[in-house]
């Protein structure tokens, strides 16, 4: 596979149709369902549609810009990372990431976020990156903080906050 960018241990690339099964399985994990329930796919067809959509967006350099995260040594798809615009602010994006459970806690999310934060500002004219995390997702907070994202505010009433506990908003100025 051709990487759009690499980190020490990861290859970050455009999604391919054969990734749909792994994407579907990764997003069925409890960690994903608990922290970002809107990112779970109903079935394989929805996962295939997502892969096609993500690949089309990357191919035409438009948002959302979602990429596959794989281990360089094995080629195993271990997650995804992407950005989408902050509504009404074309020079600001929100970044999100998923690393499957068996690879969590190994620094891959931190590594992927660092690479993506640098890469994406070269693709789009971005002045500010945001990360939003549900209260209680301490692992994601640490990933953002390790990458220089600073806490900005708490946000309540967001439609992607299914538990109503609020979101922690972090920002990195580019």
Residue frames as a rotation matrix with the C-alpha (Angstrom) as fourth column:
UNK 1
0.576 0.818 0.000 0.00
0.818 -0.576 0.000 0.00
0.000 0.000 -1.000 0.00
UNK 2
-0.298 -0.619 0.726 1.09
0.570 -0.726 -0.385 3.54
0.766 0.299 0.569 -0.68
UNK 3
-0.028 0.220 -0.975 1.29
0.965 -0.248 -0.084 5.69
-0.261 -0.943 -0.206 2.43
UNK 4
0.678 0.266 0.685 0.25
0.418 -0.906 -0.062 9.33
0.604 0.328 -0.726 2.45
UNK 5
0.174 -0.732 0.659 2.57
-0.768 -0.520 -0.375 9.72
0.617 -0.441 -0.652 5.43
UNK 6
0.303 -0.194 -0.933 4.42
0.398 0.916 -0.061 7.52
0.866 -0.352 0.355 7.88
UNK 7
0.672 -0.254 0.695 5.38
-0.723 -0.429 0.542 7.65
0.161 -0.867 -0.472 11.51
UNK 8
-0.362 -0.883 0.300 7.98
-0.923 0.385 0.020 5.49
-0.133 -0.269 -0.954 13.20
UNK 9
-0.818 0.037 0.574 5.66
-0.101 0.973 -0.205 2.47
-0.566 -0.226 -0.793 13.45
UNK 10
0.060 0.980 0.188 2.59
0.327 0.158 -0.932 3.40
-0.943 0.118 -0.311 11.41
UNK 11
-0.937 -0.145 0.319 1.65
0.347 -0.249 0.904 3.82
-0.052 0.958 0.284 7.79
UNK 12
-0.211 0.880 -0.426 -1.26
0.097 -0.415 -0.905 6.19
-0.973 -0.232 0.003 7.18
UNK 13
-0.980 -0.150 0.129 -3.05
0.112 0.114 0.987 5.71
-0.163 0.982 -0.095 3.89
UNK 14
-0.417 0.866 -0.276 -6.25
-0.895 -0.339 0.290 6.05
0.157 0.367 0.917 1.94
UNK 15
-0.111 0.488 0.866 -8.88
-0.457 0.749 -0.480 3.41
-0.883 -0.449 0.139 2.69
UNK 16
-0.799 -0.062 -0.598 -9.27
-0.560 0.437 0.703 0.53
0.218 0.897 -0.384 0.21
UNK 17
0.154 0.972 -0.175 -12.44
-0.803 0.226 0.551 -1.53
0.575 0.056 0.816 -0.22
UNK 18
0.102 -0.150 -0.983 -10.78
0.216 0.968 -0.125 -4.58
0.971 -0.200 0.132 1.36
UNK 19
-0.889 -0.432 0.150 -10.52
-0.010 -0.310 -0.951 -2.56
0.457 -0.847 0.271 4.61
UNK 20
-0.163 0.925 0.343 -14.30
-0.629 -0.366 0.686 -2.56
0.760 -0.104 0.641 5.12
UNK 21
0.471 0.374 -0.799 -14.41
0.233 0.821 0.521 -5.75
0.851 -0.432 0.299 7.20
UNK 22
-0.346 -0.704 -0.620 -11.67
0.847 0.049 -0.529 -4.65
0.403 -0.709 0.579 9.55
UNK 23
-0.833 0.123 0.540 -13.14
-0.196 -0.977 -0.080 -1.13
0.518 -0.173 0.838 9.83
UNK 24
0.190 0.981 -0.048 -16.51
-0.419 0.125 0.899 -2.66
0.888 -0.151 0.435 10.72
UNK 25
0.396 -0.095 -0.913 -14.96
0.622 0.760 0.191 -4.98
0.676 -0.643 0.360 13.35
UNK 26
-0.679 -0.727 -0.102 -12.82
0.592 -0.461 -0.661 -2.22
0.434 -0.509 0.743 14.88
UNK 27
-0.725 0.434 0.534 -15.85
-0.459 -0.883 0.095 0.03
0.513 -0.176 0.840 15.30
UNK 28
0.342 0.824 -0.451 -17.85
-0.105 0.511 0.853 -2.75
0.934 -0.244 0.261 16.98
UNK 29
-0.433 -0.614 -0.660 -15.46
0.587 0.363 -0.723 -2.81
0.684 -0.701 0.203 19.92
UNK 30
0.385 0.635 -0.670 -16.80
0.914 -0.164 0.370 -1.67
0.125 -0.755 -0.643 23.27
UNK 31
-0.342 -0.607 -0.717 -14.27
0.681 -0.686 0.256 1.15
-0.648 -0.400 0.648 23.52
UNK 32
-0.965 0.047 0.260 -15.54
0.180 -0.602 0.778 2.69
0.193 0.797 0.572 20.30
UNK 33
-0.159 0.987 -0.010 -19.20
0.568 0.100 0.817 2.09
0.808 0.124 -0.576 21.12
UNK 34
0.227 0.221 -0.948 -18.73
0.964 -0.191 0.186 3.64
-0.140 -0.956 -0.257 24.57
UNK 35
-0.296 -0.510 -0.807 -16.76
0.497 -0.804 0.326 6.74
-0.816 -0.305 0.492 23.58
UNK 36
-0.696 0.103 -0.711 -17.94
-0.563 -0.693 0.450 7.50
-0.446 0.714 0.540 20.05
UNK 37
-0.329 0.626 0.707 -21.19
0.248 0.779 -0.575 5.60
-0.911 -0.014 -0.412 19.48
UNK 38
0.606 0.560 -0.565 -22.00
-0.351 -0.450 -0.821 7.65
-0.714 0.696 -0.076 16.37
UNK 39
-0.045 -0.750 -0.660 -18.95
-0.990 -0.053 0.127 6.06
-0.130 0.659 -0.740 14.69
UNK 40
-0.561 -0.062 0.826 -20.26
-0.145 0.989 -0.023 2.47
-0.815 -0.133 -0.564 14.77
UNK 41
-0.698 0.266 -0.665 -21.50
-0.697 -0.036 0.717 0.93
0.166 0.963 0.211 11.53
UNK 42
0.179 0.907 0.382 -24.87
-0.913 0.298 -0.278 -0.84
-0.366 -0.299 0.881 11.40
UNK 43
0.758 0.062 0.649 -23.60
0.119 0.966 -0.231 -3.57
-0.641 0.252 0.725 9.07
UNK 44
-0.185 -0.900 0.395 -20.94
0.612 0.209 0.763 -4.44
-0.769 0.383 0.512 6.50
UNK 45
0.181 0.300 0.937 -22.77
0.953 -0.289 -0.092 -2.56
0.243 0.909 -0.338 3.76
UNK 46
0.984 0.177 0.013 -22.59
0.164 -0.936 0.310 0.64
0.067 -0.303 -0.951 5.78
UNK 47
0.392 -0.915 -0.096 -18.87
0.084 -0.068 0.994 0.03
-0.916 -0.398 0.050 6.43
UNK 48
-0.213 -0.432 0.876 -18.28
0.902 0.258 0.346 -0.51
-0.376 0.864 0.335 2.68
UNK 49
0.599 0.500 0.625 -20.18
0.694 -0.714 -0.094 2.71
0.400 0.490 -0.775 1.92
UNK 50
0.907 -0.312 -0.284 -18.03
-0.016 -0.700 0.714 4.54
-0.422 -0.643 -0.640 4.47
UNK 51
0.004 -0.958 0.287 -14.81
0.457 0.257 0.852 3.20
-0.890 0.128 0.438 2.95
UNK 52
-0.039 0.049 0.998 -15.92
0.995 -0.090 0.043 4.31
0.092 0.995 -0.045 -0.52
UNK 53
0.868 0.432 0.243 -16.95
0.397 -0.900 0.181 7.73
0.297 -0.061 -0.953 0.78
UNK 54
0.680 -0.674 -0.289 -13.67
0.033 -0.366 0.930 8.21
-0.733 -0.642 -0.227 2.69
UNK 55
-0.201 -0.781 0.591 -11.59
0.710 0.299 0.638 7.16
-0.675 0.548 0.494 -0.32
UNK 56
0.255 0.381 0.889 -13.56
0.905 -0.419 -0.080 9.50
0.341 0.824 -0.452 -2.59
UNK 57
0.986 0.126 -0.106 -13.06
0.160 -0.887 0.433 12.43
-0.040 -0.444 -0.895 -0.20
UNK 58
0.293 -0.952 -0.094 -9.32
0.148 -0.053 0.988 11.79
-0.945 -0.303 0.125 0.03
UNK 59
-0.190 -0.353 0.916 -9.09
0.908 0.292 0.301 11.41
-0.374 0.889 0.265 -3.74
UNK 60
0.270 0.371 0.888 -10.79
0.728 -0.683 0.064 14.75
0.630 0.629 -0.455 -4.32
UNK 61
-0.717 -0.683 -0.142 -9.08
0.580 -0.470 -0.666 16.47
0.388 -0.559 0.733 -1.35
UNK 62
-0.199 0.706 0.680 -12.24
-0.442 -0.684 0.580 17.40
0.875 -0.185 0.448 0.49
UNK 63
-0.874 -0.067 0.482 -13.54
-0.485 0.187 -0.854 16.96
-0.033 -0.980 -0.196 4.01
UNK 64
0.756 -0.387 0.529 -14.15
-0.504 0.171 0.846 14.73
-0.418 -0.906 -0.066 5.82
UNK 65
0.266 -0.799 -0.539 -10.60
-0.704 0.221 -0.675 13.46
0.658 0.559 -0.504 5.27
UNK 66
0.625 0.078 0.777 -10.42
-0.669 0.566 0.481 10.05
-0.402 -0.820 0.406 6.96
UNK 67
0.072 -0.747 -0.661 -7.43
-0.827 0.326 -0.458 7.75
0.558 0.580 -0.594 6.64
UNK 68
0.882 0.130 -0.453 -6.56
0.038 0.938 0.344 4.16
0.470 -0.320 0.823 7.53
UNK 69
0.263 -0.799 0.541 -3.92
-0.964 -0.237 0.118 3.52
0.033 -0.553 -0.833 10.21
UNK 70
0.918 0.012 -0.396 -1.86
-0.062 0.992 -0.114 0.36
0.392 0.129 0.911 9.77
UNK 71
0.601 -0.773 0.201 1.17
-0.137 0.148 0.980 -1.19
-0.787 -0.616 -0.017 11.36
UNK 72
0.382 -0.518 -0.766 4.12
-0.921 -0.284 -0.267 -0.81
-0.080 0.807 -0.585 9.00
UNK 73
-0.580 -0.748 0.323 5.65
-0.732 0.652 0.198 -4.14
-0.359 -0.121 -0.926 9.91
UNK 74
-0.697 0.363 0.618 2.56
0.256 0.931 -0.259 -6.27
-0.669 -0.023 -0.742 9.29
UNK 75
-0.905 0.419 0.076 0.16
-0.097 -0.377 0.921 -4.13
0.414 0.826 0.382 7.25
UNK 76
-0.438 0.775 -0.455 -2.56
0.888 0.453 -0.082 -4.81
0.143 -0.440 -0.887 9.84
UNK 77
-0.253 0.480 0.840 -5.28
0.024 -0.865 0.501 -2.15
0.967 0.147 0.207 9.90
UNK 78
-0.583 -0.058 -0.811 -5.43
0.771 0.276 -0.574 -1.04
0.257 -0.959 -0.116 13.53
UNK 79
-0.124 0.580 -0.805 -7.54
0.634 -0.578 -0.514 2.10
-0.764 -0.574 -0.296 13.31
UNK 80
0.091 0.178 0.980 -8.44
0.888 -0.460 0.001 5.27
0.451 0.870 -0.200 11.53
UNK 81
-0.328 -0.223 -0.918 -7.88
0.624 -0.781 -0.034 8.98
-0.709 -0.584 0.395 11.89
UNK 82
-0.240 0.286 0.928 -9.57
0.898 -0.299 0.324 11.90
0.370 0.911 -0.184 10.24
UNK 83
-0.834 0.013 -0.551 -10.64
0.231 -0.899 -0.371 15.50
-0.500 -0.437 0.747 10.25
UNK 84
-0.074 0.834 0.546 -13.87
0.959 -0.091 0.270 17.28
0.275 0.544 -0.793 9.46
UNK 85
-0.560 -0.193 0.806 -14.65
0.192 -0.976 -0.101 20.96
0.806 0.098 0.584 9.34
UNK 86
-0.690 0.389 -0.611 -15.92
0.567 -0.235 -0.790 22.84
-0.451 -0.891 -0.059 12.33
UNK 87
0.109 0.859 0.501 -19.32
0.994 -0.083 -0.074 24.10
-0.022 0.506 -0.863 11.24
UNK 88
0.923 0.375 0.081 -19.10
0.383 -0.913 -0.138 27.59
0.022 0.158 -0.987 9.80
UNK 89
0.578 -0.797 -0.177 -15.30
-0.547 -0.539 0.640 27.82
-0.606 -0.273 -0.747 10.10
UNK 90
0.976 -0.089 -0.201 -13.57
-0.115 0.573 -0.811 26.54
0.187 0.814 0.549 6.95
UNK 91
0.158 -0.987 0.007 -10.06
-0.451 -0.079 -0.889 27.08
0.878 0.137 -0.458 8.36
UNK 92
-0.377 -0.202 0.904 -10.77
-0.915 0.234 -0.329 25.02
-0.145 -0.951 -0.273 11.50
UNK 93
0.019 0.374 -0.927 -11.18
-0.451 0.831 0.326 21.24
0.893 0.412 0.184 11.70
UNK 94
0.433 0.140 0.890 -12.02
-0.863 0.350 0.365 18.68
-0.260 -0.926 0.272 14.35
UNK 95
-0.337 -0.646 -0.684 -9.76
-0.728 0.640 -0.245 15.66
0.596 0.416 -0.687 14.50
UNK 96
0.531 0.515 0.672 -10.77
-0.808 0.547 0.219 12.20
-0.255 -0.659 0.707 15.63
UNK 97
-0.362 -0.737 -0.571 -9.08
-0.786 0.570 -0.238 8.82
0.501 0.363 -0.786 15.88
UNK 98
0.773 0.508 0.380 -9.72
-0.625 0.714 0.317 5.18
-0.110 -0.483 0.869 16.72
UNK 99
-0.458 -0.816 -0.352 -7.16
-0.782 0.558 -0.277 2.52
0.423 0.149 -0.894 17.59
UNK 100
0.372 0.670 -0.642 -8.59
-0.297 0.741 0.602 -1.00
0.879 -0.033 0.475 18.06
UNK 101
0.855 0.189 0.483 -8.56
-0.497 0.032 0.867 -2.48
0.148 -0.981 0.122 21.54
UNK 102
0.842 -0.539 -0.012 -5.76
0.518 0.804 0.291 -5.01
-0.147 -0.252 0.957 21.18
UNK 103
-0.019 -0.876 0.481 -3.41
0.838 -0.276 -0.470 -2.20
0.545 0.395 0.740 20.11
UNK 104
0.713 0.329 0.619 -4.53
-0.030 -0.868 0.495 0.39
0.700 -0.372 -0.609 22.67
UNK 105
0.951 -0.301 0.076 -2.09
-0.118 -0.124 0.985 1.60
-0.287 -0.946 -0.153 25.27
UNK 106
0.371 -0.849 0.376 0.96
0.830 0.485 0.276 1.24
-0.417 0.210 0.884 23.01
UNK 107
-0.236 -0.465 -0.853 1.27
0.152 -0.885 0.440 4.88
-0.960 -0.026 0.279 21.96
UNK 108
-0.591 0.000 0.807 -0.19
0.789 0.208 0.578 4.38
-0.168 0.978 -0.123 18.48
UNK 109
0.522 0.838 0.156 -2.94
0.851 -0.524 -0.037 6.99
0.051 0.152 -0.987 18.92
UNK 110
0.555 -0.409 -0.724 -0.38
0.130 -0.818 0.561 9.56
-0.822 -0.405 -0.400 20.10
UNK 111
-0.529 -0.822 0.209 1.87
0.265 0.074 0.961 8.72
-0.806 0.564 0.179 17.15
UNK 112
-0.315 0.502 0.805 -0.97
0.949 0.139 0.284 8.84
0.031 0.853 -0.520 14.61
UNK 113
0.722 0.640 -0.263 -2.33
0.663 -0.748 0.000 12.13
-0.197 -0.174 -0.965 15.98
UNK 114
0.139 -0.761 -0.634 1.09
0.064 -0.632 0.772 13.78
-0.988 -0.148 -0.039 15.86
UNK 115
-0.745 -0.470 0.474 1.58
0.440 0.189 0.878 12.72
-0.502 0.862 0.066 12.24
UNK 116
-0.056 0.821 0.568 -1.93
0.988 -0.038 0.152 13.66
0.147 0.569 -0.809 11.16
UNK 117
0.636 0.272 -0.722 -1.77
0.498 -0.859 0.115 17.06
-0.589 -0.433 -0.682 12.89
UNK 118
-0.256 -0.822 -0.509 1.34
-0.095 -0.502 0.860 17.89
-0.962 0.268 0.051 10.88
UNK 119
-0.773 -0.078 0.629 0.20
0.543 0.433 0.720 16.27
-0.328 0.898 -0.293 7.62
UNK 120
0.076 0.954 0.289 -3.29
0.988 -0.032 -0.154 17.74
-0.138 0.297 -0.945 7.42
UNK 121
0.462 0.062 -0.885 -2.15
0.201 -0.979 0.036 21.35
-0.864 -0.194 -0.465 7.77
UNK 122
-0.639 -0.719 -0.274 -0.16
-0.182 -0.205 0.962 20.85
-0.747 0.664 0.000 4.56
UNK 123
-0.691 0.470 0.550 -3.22
0.720 0.518 0.462 19.53
-0.068 0.715 -0.696 2.69
UNK 124
0.358 0.881 0.311 -5.76
0.811 -0.458 0.364 22.15
0.463 0.122 -0.878 3.79
UNK 125
-0.443 -0.435 0.784 -5.42
0.040 -0.883 -0.468 25.76
0.896 -0.176 0.408 4.90
UNK 126
0.510 0.595 -0.622 -6.06
0.585 0.290 0.757 25.01
0.631 -0.750 -0.201 8.54
UNK 127
-0.083 -0.498 0.863 -5.41
-0.376 -0.787 -0.490 27.53
0.923 -0.365 -0.122 11.26
UNK 128
-0.373 0.052 0.926 -6.78
-0.926 0.032 -0.375 25.53
-0.050 -0.998 0.036 14.16
UNK 129
-0.449 0.206 -0.870 -7.30
-0.093 0.957 0.274 21.86
0.889 0.204 -0.411 15.04
UNK 130
-0.081 0.492 0.867 -9.84
-0.985 -0.175 0.007 20.79
0.155 -0.853 0.498 17.65
UNK 131
-0.708 0.003 -0.706 -10.26
0.057 0.997 -0.053 17.57
0.704 -0.078 -0.706 19.55
UNK 132
-0.058 0.766 0.640 -13.47
-0.921 -0.289 0.262 16.86
0.386 -0.574 0.722 21.43
UNK 133
-0.736 -0.282 -0.616 -13.58
-0.020 0.918 -0.397 14.13
0.677 -0.280 -0.681 24.05
UNK 134
0.421 0.905 -0.061 -16.43
-0.043 0.088 0.995 12.82
0.906 -0.416 0.076 26.16
UNK 135
0.164 -0.273 0.948 -16.01
-0.959 -0.268 0.088 13.27
0.230 -0.924 -0.306 29.90
UNK 136
0.635 0.033 0.771 -14.31
-0.480 0.799 0.361 10.21
-0.605 -0.600 0.524 31.32
UNK 137
0.921 -0.349 0.172 -12.26
0.359 0.594 -0.720 9.30
0.149 0.725 0.672 28.24
UNK 138
0.738 -0.653 -0.170 -8.98
-0.240 -0.490 0.838 10.00
-0.631 -0.578 -0.518 30.02
UNK 139
0.049 -0.747 0.663 -6.88
0.636 0.535 0.556 8.07
-0.771 0.394 0.501 27.49
UNK 140
0.307 0.121 0.944 -7.96
0.909 -0.331 -0.253 10.38
0.282 0.936 -0.211 24.65
UNK 141
1.000 0.007 0.015 -7.36
0.001 -0.929 0.370 13.44
0.016 -0.370 -0.929 26.80
UNK 142
0.411 -0.910 0.057 -3.77
0.030 0.075 0.997 12.26
-0.911 -0.408 0.058 27.36
UNK 143
0.013 -0.361 0.932 -3.28
0.938 0.328 0.114 11.67
-0.347 0.873 0.343 23.62
UNK 144
0.694 0.309 0.650 -4.40
0.556 -0.804 -0.212 15.22
0.457 0.509 -0.729 22.84
UNK 145
0.947 -0.320 -0.039 -2.29
-0.201 -0.679 0.706 16.76
-0.252 -0.661 -0.707 25.61
UNK 146
0.235 -0.903 0.360 0.84
0.414 0.428 0.803 14.83
-0.879 -0.040 0.475 24.55
UNK 147
-0.111 -0.214 0.970 0.41
0.994 -0.013 0.111 16.40
-0.011 0.977 0.214 21.12
UNK 148
-0.907 -0.408 -0.106 0.21
0.414 -0.909 -0.047 19.98
-0.077 -0.087 0.993 22.32
UNK 149
-0.183 0.914 0.361 -3.57
0.332 -0.288 0.898 20.36
0.925 0.285 -0.251 22.29
UNK 150
-0.983 -0.175 0.047 -4.72
0.034 -0.438 -0.898 22.66
0.178 -0.882 0.436 25.07
UNK 151
-0.361 0.892 -0.273 -7.98
0.921 0.296 -0.252 22.51
-0.144 -0.342 -0.929 26.99
UNK 152
-0.825 0.146 0.545 -10.36
0.122 -0.897 0.425 25.26
0.551 0.417 0.722 25.88
UNK 153
-0.465 0.759 0.455 -13.77
-0.882 -0.440 -0.169 24.58
0.072 -0.480 0.874 27.42
UNK 154
-0.782 0.439 0.443 -16.46
0.262 0.876 -0.404 22.15
-0.565 -0.200 -0.800 28.39
UNK 155
-0.749 0.566 -0.345 -19.35
-0.609 -0.382 0.695 21.82
0.261 0.731 0.630 25.97
UNK 156
-0.715 0.588 0.379 -22.81
0.101 0.622 -0.776 20.63
-0.692 -0.517 -0.504 26.94
UNK 157
0.228 0.954 -0.193 -25.80
-0.227 -0.140 -0.964 19.77
-0.947 0.264 0.185 24.78
UNK 158
-0.495 -0.457 -0.739 -23.84
-0.824 -0.024 0.567 18.57
-0.277 0.889 -0.365 21.72
UNK 159
0.542 0.797 -0.265 -25.75
-0.840 0.505 -0.200 16.09
-0.026 0.331 0.943 19.57
UNK 160
0.287 -0.504 -0.815 -22.75
-0.235 0.787 -0.570 13.72
0.929 0.355 0.108 19.55
UNK 161
-0.791 -0.417 0.448 -22.79
-0.521 0.076 -0.850 13.53
0.321 -0.906 -0.277 23.38
UNK 162
-0.232 0.798 -0.555 -25.24
-0.104 0.547 0.830 10.64
0.967 0.251 -0.044 23.83
UNK 163
-0.212 0.112 -0.971 -24.90
0.858 0.497 -0.130 10.46
0.468 -0.860 -0.202 27.62
UNK 164
0.634 0.509 0.583 -25.32
0.274 -0.852 0.446 14.19
0.724 -0.123 -0.679 28.24
UNK 165
0.601 -0.470 -0.647 -22.19
0.757 0.075 0.649 14.34
-0.256 -0.880 0.401 30.41
UNK 166
0.820 -0.285 -0.496 -20.52
-0.322 -0.947 0.011 17.01
-0.473 0.151 -0.868 28.31
UNK 167
0.713 -0.638 0.289 -17.50
0.630 0.404 -0.663 17.15
0.306 0.655 0.691 26.06
UNK 168
0.371 -0.724 -0.582 -14.03
0.259 -0.522 0.813 18.45
-0.892 -0.452 -0.006 26.76
UNK 169
0.951 -0.009 0.310 -12.79
0.296 -0.272 -0.916 20.64
0.092 0.962 -0.256 23.92
UNK 170
0.209 -0.957 -0.200 -9.07
0.428 -0.094 0.899 20.90
-0.879 -0.273 0.390 23.13
UNK 171
0.993 0.111 -0.037 -7.37
0.027 -0.518 -0.855 23.12
-0.114 0.848 -0.517 20.55
UNK 172
0.024 -0.998 0.066 -4.08
0.663 0.065 0.746 23.30
-0.748 0.026 0.663 18.74
UNK 173
0.761 0.153 -0.630 -3.25
-0.250 -0.827 -0.503 26.47
-0.598 0.540 -0.592 16.81
UNK 174
0.571 -0.516 0.638 -1.33
0.772 0.602 -0.203 25.78
-0.280 0.609 0.742 13.62
